[in-house]
Amino acid sequence: MKLYIENYDVKNILKVLKKTSTIRKKLHCSERITETIYSKQGIYQITNNDIFKLNVNNESSQRIPCDKTISCDKNNNEHWILDKTCFLREKVFQIPVEHVKITLIQYIFSQSPESKVRFIVEMNFKDEREMNLREEKEKNIVDFYFDIYDNNDIPWQEINEFLLMWK
């Protein structure tokens, strides 16, 4: 499930990415390139040369007020959006002829590889040439969120440690 900080300033995320070498000493960091295909027949994702059709299991989202113990911002006035939507992956062997492909790079931050929460920043590329350049100015943040493995419990303490690190 995804946990979003409502109205969080994207500039703070860019600051974090610029400090990646410093953060790598404190966190487990990785990056992954994903290709998502959109067509009239559905949404597809290419991962490690495998093609998966994504079937949406749409659950409700809920707005959660920011707890006073969490360092959302200096006024503690932000809210969280908890998105329980998940995608069921079905392996397929072809994609529709008419489609739009979006390539993203995901920066994945966690306290350890076994952590129950990861912070993910997704950035878009305009074309393949920019993919190879990997210059910060050429990238655009598309999405950022906490990815939580446990659907029953939100690890607020671990999330707070992320937020404190970035201030």
N, CA, C and O of each residue as an XYZ file, in Angstrom:
668
protein
N       0.847     -1.169      0.000
C       0.000      0.000      0.000
C       0.889      1.228      0.000
O       2.025      1.193      0.472
N       0.352      2.313     -0.537
C       1.120      3.548     -0.652
C       0.620      4.573      0.349
O      -0.581      4.695      0.593
N       1.560      5.304      0.921
C       1.227      6.367      1.857
C       1.841      7.655      1.320
O       3.060      7.775      1.192
N       0.979      8.609      1.011
C       1.403      9.895      0.456
C       1.322     10.974      1.527
O       0.458     10.927      2.403
N       2.228     11.947      1.452
C       2.122     13.135      2.289
C       1.389     14.173      1.458
O       1.875     14.598      0.410
N       0.225     14.576      1.926
C      -0.583     15.531      1.176
C       0.099     16.910      1.186
O       0.541     17.391      2.229
N       0.173     17.522      0.017
C       0.716     18.876     -0.154
C       2.177     19.013      0.268
O       2.599     20.101      0.659
N       2.953     17.939      0.199
C       4.363     18.019      0.552
C       5.115     18.706     -0.581
O       4.849     18.442     -1.753
N       6.035     19.570     -0.244
C       6.760     20.358     -1.236
C       7.777     19.489     -1.982
O       8.676     18.908     -1.374
N       7.624     19.410     -3.293
C       8.510     18.600     -4.137
C       9.962     19.079     -4.025
O      10.882     18.282     -4.203
N      10.179     20.351     -3.737
C      11.546     20.870     -3.594
C      12.305     20.122     -2.505
O      13.519     19.942     -2.609
N      11.604     19.686     -1.463
C      12.256     18.910     -0.405
C      12.759     17.572     -0.938
O      13.817     17.095     -0.527
N      12.010     16.974     -1.845
C      12.417     15.694     -2.428
C      13.646     15.903     -3.313
O      14.564     15.083     -3.295
N      13.672     16.984     -4.081
C      14.846     17.277     -4.915
C      16.093     17.475     -4.059
O      17.184     17.052     -4.443
N      15.938     18.116     -2.897
C      17.067     18.290     -1.979
C      17.592     16.931     -1.516
O      18.801     16.723     -1.414
N      16.679     16.020     -1.242
C      17.056     14.676     -0.810
C      17.855     13.978     -1.901
O      18.889     13.369     -1.626
N      17.377     14.066     -3.134
C      18.065     13.400     -4.240
C      19.448     13.982     -4.489
O      20.363     13.260     -4.883
N      19.607     15.269     -4.264
C      20.932     15.876     -4.433
C      21.903     15.409     -3.353
O      23.117     15.436     -3.553
N      21.371     14.982     -2.212
C      22.203     14.491     -1.116
C      22.330     12.971     -1.153
O      22.658     12.359     -0.137
N      22.081     12.364     -2.286
C      22.045     10.909     -2.372
C      23.327     10.265     -1.857
O      23.257      9.248     -1.166
N      24.481     10.815     -2.167
C      25.732     10.191     -1.710
C      25.830     10.206     -0.188
O      26.332      9.250      0.404
N      25.364     11.263      0.449
C      25.356     11.325      1.912
C      24.325     10.363      2.477
O      24.583      9.668      3.460
N      23.165     10.330      1.856
C      22.082      9.480      2.341
C      22.434      8.006      2.171
O      22.027      7.173      2.981
N      23.183      7.682      1.127
C      23.561      6.281      0.896
C      24.360      5.707      2.062
O      24.370      4.493      2.267
N      25.024      6.562      2.820
C      25.773      6.091      3.982
C      24.837      5.701      5.121
O      25.195      4.889      5.975
N      23.626      6.285      5.132
C      22.674      6.033      6.211
C      21.563      5.068      5.820
O      20.990      4.398      6.679
N      21.258      4.995      4.537
C      20.134      4.200      4.064
C      20.554      3.219      2.983
O      21.587      3.377      2.333
N      19.731      2.213      2.813
C      19.882      1.313      1.676
C      19.209      2.016      0.494
O      18.027      2.353      0.566
N      19.953      2.238     -0.590
C      19.416      2.953     -1.756
C      19.600      2.099     -3.003
O      20.625      1.442     -3.187
N      18.595      2.126     -3.841
C      18.699      1.436     -5.122
C      17.885      2.211     -6.143
O      17.114      3.108     -5.801
N      18.071      1.850     -7.393
C      17.262      2.458     -8.437
C      16.846      1.379     -9.415
O      17.549      0.391     -9.626
N      15.669      1.600    -10.013
C      15.106      0.627    -10.927
C      14.399      1.387    -12.051
O      13.706      2.375    -11.809
N      14.583      0.913    -13.261
C      13.894      1.511    -14.402
C      12.669      0.663    -14.712
O      12.766     -0.556    -14.848
N      11.517      1.317    -14.823
C      10.282      0.601    -15.145
C       9.684      1.174    -16.424
O       9.773      2.372    -16.691
N       9.082      0.298    -17.197
C       8.384      0.709    -18.404
C       6.922      0.312    -18.232
O       6.607     -0.857    -18.007
N       6.039      1.293    -18.341
C       4.609      1.048    -18.215
C       3.953      1.366    -19.550
O       4.207      2.406    -20.157
N       3.106      0.450    -19.990
C       2.405      0.566    -21.264
C       0.923      0.817    -20.974
O       0.297      0.082    -20.210
N       0.373      1.859    -21.591
C      -1.054      2.169    -21.444
C      -1.730      1.964    -22.796
O      -1.252      2.452    -23.820
N      -2.845      1.237    -22.790
C      -3.594      1.005    -24.029
C      -5.075      0.874    -23.688
O      -5.453      0.853    -22.517
N      -5.909      0.785    -24.725
C      -7.339      0.571    -24.510
C      -7.600     -0.795    -23.877
O      -8.623     -0.987    -23.219
N      -6.686     -1.739    -24.069
C      -6.854     -3.081    -23.518
C      -6.397     -3.184    -22.062
O      -6.664     -4.190    -21.404
N      -5.715     -2.160    -21.552
C      -5.295     -2.192    -20.161
C      -3.917     -1.597    -19.944
O      -3.339     -0.964    -20.827
N      -3.407     -1.820    -18.736
C      -2.090     -1.321    -18.324
C      -1.146     -2.517    -18.261
O      -1.497     -3.572    -17.733
N       0.061     -2.337    -18.807
C       1.064     -3.394    -18.836
C       2.361     -2.841    -18.249
O       2.618     -1.638    -18.301
N       3.159     -3.725    -17.698
C       4.452     -3.310    -17.181
C       5.516     -4.291    -17.657
O       5.314     -5.505    -17.645
N       6.649     -3.742    -18.077
C       7.770     -4.573    -18.507
C       8.810     -4.551    -17.399
O       9.313     -3.493    -17.022
N       9.127     -5.742    -16.878
C      10.096     -5.885    -15.802
C      11.035     -7.023    -16.148
O      10.587     -8.152    -16.348
N      12.316     -6.751    -16.221
C      13.324     -7.774    -16.541
C      12.943     -8.574    -17.786
O      13.029     -9.802    -17.789
N      12.526     -7.881    -18.834
C      12.132     -8.466    -20.109
C      10.884     -9.349    -20.040
O      10.582    -10.052    -21.005
N      10.160     -9.330    -18.928
C       8.880    -10.016    -18.819
C       7.772     -8.978    -18.937
O       7.924     -7.842    -18.488
N       6.657     -9.375    -19.546
C       5.518     -8.468    -19.713
C       4.399     -8.930    -18.782
O       4.038    -10.107    -18.754
N       3.859     -7.973    -18.019
C       2.764     -8.270    -17.112
C       1.605     -7.328    -17.389
O       1.798     -6.124    -17.555
N       0.396     -7.885    -17.437
C      -0.802     -7.056    -17.491
C      -1.173     -6.772    -16.042
O      -1.220     -7.683    -15.215
N      -1.436     -5.503    -15.741
C      -1.776     -5.106    -14.383
C      -3.293     -5.004    -14.247
O      -3.933     -4.183    -14.905
N      -3.850     -5.834    -13.398
C      -5.281     -5.798    -13.113
C      -5.476     -5.070    -11.788
O      -4.932     -5.469    -10.759
N      -6.246     -4.016    -11.828
C      -6.405     -3.145    -10.659
C      -7.374     -3.773     -9.662
O      -8.494     -4.149    -10.009
N      -6.919     -3.876     -8.420
C      -7.770     -4.257     -7.298
C      -7.995     -2.972     -6.511
O      -7.247     -2.653     -5.587
N      -9.039     -2.241     -6.895
C      -9.250     -0.890     -6.373
C      -9.901     -0.926     -5.002
O     -11.053     -1.335     -4.857
N      -9.161     -0.498     -4.014
C      -9.686     -0.361     -2.662
C      -9.766      1.121     -2.349
O      -9.232      1.954     -3.081
N     -10.425      1.434     -1.273
C     -10.621      2.846     -0.934
C      -9.333      3.471     -0.409
O      -8.467      2.798      0.150
N      -9.243      4.777     -0.609
C      -8.159      5.555     -0.028
C      -8.737      6.317      1.150
O      -9.935      6.594      1.193
N      -7.892      6.650      2.093
C      -8.381      7.430      3.217
C      -7.385      8.521      3.580
O      -6.176      8.373      3.396
N      -7.916      9.607      4.093
C      -7.105     10.751      4.514
C      -6.884     10.645      6.012
O      -7.833     10.487      6.780
N      -5.617     10.734      6.426
C      -5.256     10.581      7.835
C      -4.588     11.873      8.297
O      -3.645     12.337      7.655
N      -5.062     12.469      9.409
C      -4.386     13.679      9.902
C      -2.970     13.349     10.371
O      -2.698     12.241     10.834
N      -2.091     14.312     10.247
C      -0.699     14.123     10.668
C      -0.632     14.064     12.192
O      -1.113     14.963     12.881
N      -0.040     13.014     12.697
C       0.143     12.828     14.128
C       1.179     13.841     14.626
O       2.142     14.133     13.917
N       0.996     14.370     15.817
C       1.923     15.371     16.374
C       3.322     14.809     16.590
O       4.279     15.574     16.703
N       3.457     13.493     16.649
C       4.783     12.893     16.851
C       5.560     12.768     15.549
O       6.745     12.434     15.563
N       4.904     13.034     14.427
C       5.543     12.888     13.131
C       5.974     14.259     12.626
O       5.242     15.237     12.777
N       7.145     14.330     12.034
C       7.716     15.593     11.563
C       7.299     15.910     10.133
O       8.142     16.006      9.242
N       6.008     16.070      9.918
C       5.532     16.376      8.565
C       6.102     17.704      8.090
O       6.739     17.778      7.039
N       5.878     18.702      8.838
C       6.449     20.015      8.576
C       6.490     20.755      9.899
O       6.056     20.228     10.923
N       7.009     21.974      9.881
C       7.170     22.671     11.153
C       5.845     23.018     11.824
O       5.815     23.233     13.036
N       4.750     23.077     11.069
C       3.443     23.389     11.648
C       2.596     22.144     11.906
O       1.505     22.239     12.469
N       3.092     20.989     11.499
C       2.350     19.732     11.645
C       0.927     19.839     11.117
O      -0.007     19.349     11.751
N       0.752     20.475      9.963
C      -0.600     20.654      9.446
C      -0.883     19.817      8.207
O      -1.930     19.982      7.580
N       0.009     18.941      7.850
C      -0.218     18.133      6.665
C      -1.009     16.879      7.006
O      -1.084     16.460      8.161
N      -1.586     16.305      5.987
C      -2.319     15.062      6.141
C      -1.645     13.994      5.297
O      -0.836     14.299      4.421
N      -1.979     12.761      5.563
C      -1.493     11.620      4.819
C      -2.641     11.061      3.992
O      -3.799     11.129      4.404
N      -2.327     10.517      2.843
C      -3.310      9.812      2.030
C      -2.851      8.351      1.967
O      -1.762      8.054      1.477
N      -3.688      7.457      2.464
C      -3.384      6.037      2.468
C      -4.121      5.393      1.296
O      -5.351      5.351      1.275
N      -3.365      4.894      0.327
C      -3.922      4.301     -0.887
C      -3.731      2.786     -0.813
O      -2.606      2.289     -0.865
N      -4.841      2.062     -0.693
C      -4.775      0.607     -0.553
C      -4.950     -0.121     -1.890
O      -5.060     -1.346     -1.923
N      -4.975      0.634     -2.986
C      -5.093      0.028     -4.306
C      -3.886     -0.859     -4.577
O      -2.753     -0.488     -4.271
N      -4.131     -2.025     -5.147
C      -3.006     -2.882     -5.522
C      -3.255     -3.417     -6.933
O      -4.383     -3.412     -7.427
N      -2.197     -3.870     -7.553
C      -2.265     -4.409     -8.900
C      -1.923     -5.892     -8.859
O      -0.904     -6.294     -8.298
N      -2.778     -6.684     -9.454
C      -2.507     -8.109     -9.595
C      -1.829     -8.298    -10.951
O      -2.369     -7.897    -11.982
N      -0.647     -8.909    -10.942
C       0.133     -9.052    -12.179
C      -0.162    -10.384    -12.848
O      -0.128    -11.439    -12.214
N      -0.449    -10.313    -14.134
C      -0.704    -11.499    -14.951
C       0.323    -11.513    -16.075
O       0.370    -10.587    -16.885
N       1.147    -12.559    -16.128
C       2.178    -12.626    -17.161
C       1.524    -12.833    -18.524
O       0.684    -13.715    -18.701
N       1.931    -11.993    -19.490
C       1.433    -12.098    -20.862
C       2.639    -12.104    -21.798
O       3.773    -11.911    -21.358
N       2.392    -12.324    -23.084
C       3.507    -12.468    -24.006
C       3.497    -11.465    -25.149
O       4.328    -11.537    -26.054
N       2.548    -10.525    -25.105
C       2.548     -9.458    -26.112
C       1.821     -8.246    -25.549
O       1.023     -8.347    -24.618
N       2.120     -7.103    -26.141
C       1.434     -5.872    -25.769
C       0.600     -5.406    -26.961
O       0.904     -5.748    -28.104
N      -0.445     -4.632    -26.698
C      -1.251     -4.124    -27.814
C      -0.415     -3.251    -28.754
O       0.509     -2.562    -28.321
N      -0.752     -3.291    -30.041
C      -0.016     -2.520    -31.040
C      -0.141     -1.026    -30.755
O       0.856     -0.304    -30.770
N      -1.359     -0.563    -30.496
C      -1.571      0.858    -30.185
C      -1.436      1.050    -28.682
O      -2.238      0.543    -27.898
N      -0.407      1.791    -28.299
C      -0.155      2.010    -26.876
C       0.727      3.241    -26.679
O       1.290      3.791    -27.625
N       0.824      3.648    -25.424
C       1.734      4.716    -25.012
C       2.660      4.116    -23.967
O       2.200      3.479    -23.019
N       3.966      4.315    -24.135
C       4.941      3.779    -23.181
C       5.529      4.923    -22.368
O       5.949      5.942    -22.917
N       5.553      4.740    -21.057
C       6.177      5.715    -20.162
C       7.289      5.003    -19.405
O       7.064      3.977    -18.764
N       8.486      5.560    -19.490
C       9.639      4.992    -18.800
C       9.954      5.852    -17.589
O      10.097      7.070    -17.694
N      10.059      5.204    -16.444
C      10.354      5.889    -15.188
C      11.598      5.296    -14.562
O      11.926      4.129    -14.776
N      12.279      6.109    -13.793
C      13.315      5.574    -12.918
C      12.808      5.754    -11.495
O      12.336      6.827    -11.118
N      12.913      4.697    -10.721
C      12.497      4.743     -9.327
C      13.738      4.753     -8.446
O      14.603      3.886     -8.558
N      13.810      5.735     -7.579
C      14.830      5.762     -6.531
C      14.167      5.199     -5.287
O      13.130      5.696     -4.847
N      14.764      4.165     -4.726
C      14.157      3.445     -3.613
C      15.070      3.565     -2.399
O      16.238      3.179     -2.447
N      14.523      4.108     -1.306
C      15.264      4.310     -0.071
C      14.614      3.489      1.046
O      13.394      3.515      1.209
N      15.424      2.767      1.807
C      14.920      2.040      2.975
C      16.021      1.985      4.016
O      17.196      2.192      3.710
N      15.630      1.703      5.245
C      16.640      1.624      6.298
C      17.478      0.359      6.182
O      18.633      0.323      6.606
N      16.884     -0.674      5.605
C      17.610     -1.913      5.324
C      16.849     -2.658      4.234
O      15.688     -2.341      3.974
N      17.467     -3.630      3.600
C      16.743     -4.387      2.562
C      15.510     -5.116      3.111
O      14.585     -5.413      2.354
N      15.488     -5.407      4.416
C      14.367     -6.123      5.024
C      13.306     -5.191      5.608
O      12.328     -5.655      6.194
N      13.490     -3.910      5.454
C      12.577     -2.930      6.055
C      11.151     -3.096      5.545
O      10.938     -3.497      4.400
N      10.168     -2.784      6.403
C       8.750     -2.882      6.025
C       8.250     -1.620      5.331
O       7.110     -1.576      4.867
N       9.084     -0.607      5.258
C       8.687      0.628      4.587
C       9.835      1.103      3.708
O      11.001      1.052      4.098
N       9.479      1.565      2.512
C      10.457      2.135      1.584
C       9.915      3.475      1.113
O       8.706      3.650      0.963
N      10.813      4.412      0.883
C      10.408      5.674      0.291
C      10.800      5.617     -1.179
O      11.958      5.364     -1.510
N       9.832      5.854     -2.059
C      10.068      5.726     -3.491
C       9.814      7.060     -4.180
O       8.788      7.705     -3.966
N      10.770      7.457     -5.008
C      10.629      8.654     -5.835
C      10.671      8.177     -7.281
O      11.625      7.522     -7.701
N       9.633      8.510     -8.037
C       9.572      8.126     -9.450
C       9.793      9.357    -10.306
O       9.159     10.393    -10.105
N      10.712      9.230    -11.273
C      11.031     10.347    -12.155
C      10.839      9.930    -13.597
O      11.164      8.806    -13.981
N      10.313     10.835    -14.387
C       9.995     10.589    -15.783
C      11.142     11.063    -16.676
O      11.902     11.960    -16.309
N      11.252     10.450    -17.847
C      12.205     10.868    -18.855
C      11.447     11.217    -20.110
O      10.430     10.598    -20.423
N      11.941     12.211    -20.835
C      11.251     12.647    -22.053
C      11.561     11.749    -23.239
O      10.701     11.551    -24.096
N      12.760     11.205    -23.308
C      13.110     10.305    -24.404
C      14.303      9.440    -24.007
O      14.890      9.633    -22.942
N      14.655      8.492    -24.862
C      15.740      7.555    -24.573
C      17.091      8.265    -24.414
O      17.929      7.825    -23.627
N      17.307      9.352    -25.150
C      18.565     10.084    -25.047
C      18.766     10.599    -23.619
O      19.871     10.533    -23.080
N      17.703     11.107    -23.018
C      17.809     11.598    -21.648
C      18.029     10.466    -20.660
O      18.681     10.657    -19.633
N      17.492      9.291    -20.956
C      17.718      8.138    -20.085
C      19.207      7.903    -19.907
O      19.670      7.607    -18.805
N      19.953      8.037    -20.992
C      21.382      7.768    -20.935
C      22.170      8.896    -20.287
O      23.230      8.656    -19.710
N      21.675     10.101    -20.374
C      22.391     11.226    -19.768
C      22.291     11.216    -18.255
O      23.268     11.498    -17.562
N      21.112     10.893    -17.740
C      20.868     10.860    -16.302
C      21.291     12.146    -15.609
O      21.806     12.110    -14.492
N      21.085     13.254    -16.248
C      21.385     14.537    -15.625
C      20.183     14.958    -14.805
O      19.043     14.850    -15.257
N      20.438     15.435    -13.606
C      19.358     15.786    -12.689
C      18.391     16.796    -13.293
O      17.184     16.703    -13.070
N      18.901     17.754    -14.050
C      18.022     18.781    -14.614
C      17.074     18.233    -15.671
O      16.063     18.866    -15.977
N      17.382     17.070    -16.232
C      16.544     16.490    -17.285
C      15.396     15.651    -16.719
O      14.499     15.252    -17.461
N      15.418     15.388    -15.445
C      14.423     14.507    -14.846
C      13.280     15.326    -14.245
O      13.458     16.478    -13.847
N      12.129     14.716    -14.190
C      10.972     15.336    -13.562
C      10.373     14.357    -12.565
O      10.176     13.186    -12.886
N      10.083     14.825    -11.365
C       9.434     13.960    -10.384
C       7.987     13.775    -10.793
O       7.257     14.744    -11.003
N       7.581     12.516    -10.904
C       6.219     12.166    -11.268
C       5.420     11.794    -10.022
O       4.246     12.145     -9.900
N       6.064     11.082     -9.099
C       5.369     10.589     -7.914
C       6.389     10.335     -6.816
O       7.555     10.051     -7.089
N       5.937     10.441     -5.569
C       6.753     10.050     -4.425
C       5.817      9.607     -3.316
O       4.762     10.201     -3.092
N       6.227      8.546     -2.625
C       5.347      7.956     -1.616
C       6.140      6.971     -0.765
O       7.246      6.565     -1.121
N       5.553      6.600      0.359
C       6.077      5.511      1.178
C       5.363      4.240      0.751
O       4.134      4.211      0.677
N       6.113      3.205      0.475
C       5.572      1.902      0.112
C       5.635      1.041      1.370
O       6.711      0.806      1.920
N       4.472      0.574      1.819
C       4.390     -0.146      3.087
C       3.962     -1.580      2.812
O       2.963     -1.817      2.132
N       4.720     -2.537      3.342
C       4.444     -3.944      3.097
C       3.322     -4.499      3.963
O       2.613     -5.413      3.543
N       3.155     -3.966      5.155
C       2.164     -4.482      6.101
C       0.864     -3.694      5.951
O       0.820     -2.508      6.278
N      -0.187     -4.339      5.462
C      -1.456     -3.653      5.241
C      -2.204     -3.330      6.533
O      -3.161     -2.556      6.512
N      -1.787     -3.905      7.640
C      -2.515     -3.705      8.896
C      -1.877     -2.676      9.814
O      -2.530     -2.171     10.727
N      -0.615     -2.361      9.583
C       0.082     -1.480     10.519
C       0.957     -0.491      9.753
O       1.723     -0.887      8.874
N       0.845      0.780     10.083
C       1.695      1.805      9.477
C       2.875      2.039     10.419
O       2.664      2.412     11.573
N       4.093      1.834      9.963
C       5.277      1.993     10.831
C       5.655      3.479     10.981
O       6.613      3.946     10.366
N       4.908      4.194     11.787
C       5.081      5.644     11.924
C       6.482      6.028     12.381
O       7.027      7.031     11.920
N       7.069      5.249     13.276
C       8.399      5.598     13.775
C       9.436      5.586     12.652
O      10.270      6.487     12.565
N       9.384      4.587     11.811
C      10.326      4.485     10.694
C      10.097      5.615      9.686
O      11.052      6.177      9.150
N       8.845      5.938      9.435
C       8.521      7.051      8.535
C       9.049      8.357      9.100
O       9.597      9.182      8.367
N       8.886      8.545     10.398
C       9.388      9.758     11.046
C      10.903      9.869     10.919
O      11.427     10.968     10.733
N      11.606      8.760     11.017
C      13.064      8.779     10.876
C      13.473      9.234      9.480
O      14.457      9.959      9.331
N      12.739      8.822      8.466
C      12.989      9.306      7.103
C      12.831     10.825      7.047
O      13.707     11.536      6.556
N      11.718     11.300      7.549
C      11.416     12.734      7.456
C      12.428     13.581      8.220
O      12.814     14.654      7.757
N      12.853     13.111      9.374
C      13.849     13.862     10.160
C      15.196     13.917      9.439
O      15.899     14.924      9.510
N      15.545     12.858      8.761
C      16.814     12.795      8.049
C      16.895     13.840      6.937
O      17.982     14.311      6.599
N      15.751     14.197      6.373
C      15.735     15.074      5.215
C      15.624     16.535      5.557
O      15.614     17.379      4.661
N      15.541     16.848      6.805
C      15.402     18.270      7.189
C      16.751     18.943      7.274
O      16.829     20.132      7.582
